[in-house]
């Protein structure tokens, strides 16, 4: 069955690196298959040339050695893919199936600027920042509550009374108030309030430090994303150069101006640069996911 990266959104960032590791290994398998085709063709050519007495058997052995080396690498790669897929499925909590196909429909190599975010705005969405801000508000509330405990208590009342003087009755209203000042608790209250203010300052300093660290983290991951994208571009140029070198070497081999060793070296160089490009592209996707995570997107 087919598994897209999009369906793993509940655990997207934790599985991203493992996912792209499998993709990388499968891309390398394609490179091995292509290299294997080249070697098979080369073997037929050198075998014909050997039988015609144009080259020594040593050249044939060189090709056979490369084919054996490629078979061993292919076996290791197949085992690596299988184990990685089993681990990936176990991590997601789904049964492993040997027919599993990983796909990704997203644009893989967009410019990193497409994903850039306002880090100050992203900071407000980070759970770590929200948590320390709640801590600051809690300490402020504690300070207000403590201050209220040591404020004077005011009481207000209203009363009525009547004077009976002969036949005359006089009604009067009387308002009164009381103020209770906890003098005995002043010294203790002053100390308690100073302690609570100190706690509030500590919480605020911790919030400021956390905010600075989160901004620094976002800047660092952004820098890593930019660097990773440049690595992709460099790797693409290297593959292009290795491809041109392979074509020229193959032409010279066909013309009989160079030997089998030179052609094998050019083929190996092309495979190596192709593998590096695969690693660079997958690394870029991992860096992209990390940046989207730390910016809350």
N, C-alpha and C positions, 0 to 999 in steps of 0.2 A: 504494500500500500504506500501511498504518498503522504509525507509529512512536511508541511510548510512551516517555516519559521514563525509565521503570523499566528498559528494556532497555539503557540507556546507562550502567549502573552502573559499568562499568569505567572510564569517563571522566566520571563524573557531574558533578563540581564544575567541571571545566574547560569543559564544554559548557552548563552551566546558564544562564549569562547569554545566550549566543547562542540557546539554545532559546527562552527567554522573550521574547527580542526578536522572534522570528518569531511567537510567539503574540500578542504585542502588536500587531504589524502586521496580523495576520489579524483581530483584534478590531476594529481601526480600520477595516478593510474592511467589517465588518458595520455599523459606524456610518455609513460613507459610503453604503452601500446603503439604509439606513433614511432618511438625509437626502435621498438621491436620490428616493426614493418621495414624500417630502413635497414636494419641489420640483416633481416631475411633476404632482402633484395641484394644487399652487398655480398652476402654469403654465396648466393647463386652466381654473381659476377666473378668473384675471386675463385670459385670452384671451377668455373669454365676456363678462366685464365690459367689456373694451375694445370688443368688437364691439357691445355694447349701449350704448356711449357713456357708461358710468359712470366710467371712469378713462381716463387718458391712456396713450399708447403707451410713455411713459417707465417706467411701472410694469411693463409687459411686458418691456422691455429689462433692467430690474433682475433679474428672475427668470431671463431668458436668460443674463445675465452670470454669475449664481450657478451655473447649470447648466454653463456652459462651464468655470468655475473648478473645479467639482466633478469634471468629466471629466478635467481635467489632473491634479488631485490623485489621482484613482483610477489613472491611468496610472502616475504616479510610484510609488504604493503597490504596484501589481502588479509593477513592475520591482524594487522593493526587496525584496518577498517572494521573488521568484524568485532573486535574487542571494544573499539570506540563506540560502535553503534549499540552494542549490548549495554555498555556503561551509560550511554545517553538515554536509552529507553528505561533503564532502571532508575535513573535520576528523575525522569518524567513520570514514572509510575505506570508505564505502558508495557505490554508484552513485546519481547523482541521478535522480529520477523525478518528472515533472511531476504525477503523481497522488499524490504523497506527502502524507499527512495526519498532523499531529502531534496527539497526544492526551495527556492527563494524568488519571489516575484518582484521584490523591490529593486530599485535602481542601485546597483552595487557600488558604482564608482563615481557618484556625484561629487562635485566640488565641496570641500568641507564647509565653505561659507554658507551653503544651503541650510546647514544645521545650526549655525551660530545663534545664540540667544543673548538677551540682556541679562547679564549675571546678577545685577542688583535685583531685578524682578524675579529671577530664578531663585534667588536666596530666600525670598518670602515663601516659596512653595516647599522648601526643604524641611523635612520632618525634624531634623536636628535643630534647625533654627527656631522652629515653632515651639519645640520643647523647652529650650532655654528661655525663650520669651515668656512662656507660661510660668517658668520659675521666677522670673523677675516680677511678674504681676502678682504671684502668690506672696512674695516677700513684701511687696508694697501693701497688699491687703493686710498682712500680718502687722505691719507697722501702724496702719490706720486703726486696727483693732486694739493694739496695745496702747496707742495714744488715747483712744476713747476710754480705756479703763481708768486712766489717771486724770481725766478732765473733771472739773467741778460738776456736781450733780445739782440741777435746779428743779425746784418743785413749785407749782403755782396752784392756788385754791381760791374759791369764792364762797362767802358766807352771807347770811341775811339776819337782821335782828330788829326787834320792835320795842319802842319806848311807850309805856302806858303812863301818861301824865294827865291825871284827871279824866276828862272826857275825850282828851286828844290822844290819838295814836300816831306814832311816827315810825314809818318803816325805813330801814337803811340797808344798803348793801355794803359788803366789805370784801375787798380782794387782798390776798396776802401771798407772799412767795418765800421760799426757803432756798438757801444755797449751802450745799455740803461740800466742803473742801477737804480732800483726803491728805491732810498735812503730814500725817505719820508715814504715808507711802511715797512722799515726794522723792526722797533720796533713792529708794529702791526703783521707783518709776523712771527716774532720770537715767539710771544705769541700764535698765531694761530697754529703754528706747534707744540709747546709744548702741547697745548690742544689736538691736533689730535693724537700725540704720546701717550698721556695718554689714549685716547679712544681705541687706538690699544692695549695697555697693558691690559686695562680692558677686552676687547673682548678676548684676549689670555688667561687671567686668568679664565674667565668664561668658555672658551673652555676646559681648563685643569681640572677645577672643574667638569664640566659635564662629561668628559671622566672618571674621577675617580669614580664618582657616578654611571655611567653605568657599569663599571667593577665591582664595589661593588654589584650592583643589580644582575648581572649575577652570581657572586659567592654565593650570598644569595639564589637565586633560585636553584642553583646547590646543595647547602647544603640541602635545603628543599626537593629536589628530592631524594637525597640519604637517608634522614631520612624517607621519605614516603615509600621508597622501603623496608627499614628495618622494618617498621611497618607492611607491608604486610607479610613479613617472620614471624614476631612474631605472627601475627593473624593466619597464616596458622598452626603454631605449636600449638596454642591454640585450634583451631578447631580439630586437630588431637588428642590432649589430651582429649578434651571434648567428641569426638567420642569414644575413648577407654573407658572412664568413663561410657558413656551411655551403651556401650555393656556389660561391667562388671555389671553394675547396673541392666540391663535387665535380665542377666543370674541369678543374685542373686534373682531377683523378681520371675522369673520362678521357682527357687528352693525353694521359700517360706521363704528366710532368711531376706528379707526386705519388707517394705510395699509400698503402692501406692505413698505415699508422696515422698519417696526417688527417685522413678522412675520418677515422675513428675518433681522433681527438676533437675534431670540429663538431662531430655528432654529439659527443659527450658534453662539450661546452654548451651546445644549444639546449640539451636536456637540463643541464645544471641551471642555466639562466631562466629557463621556463619554470623550473621548480621554485626558484627564488621569487619569480613574479607571482606565482600562486600563493606563496607564503605572505608576500607583501600585501596582496589584495585581501586575503583573509584577515590579516592583522589590521588592516584599515577598517574592515567591517567591525571588528571587535572594539577598536578605538572609537568608532562612531557610536556604537551602543553604549560605551562607557560615558561618552560626552552627553548623550541623550539622557542617561540615567542621572548624572550629577546636576544637570540643569532642569530636571523634572519634566522632560518632554517625552 
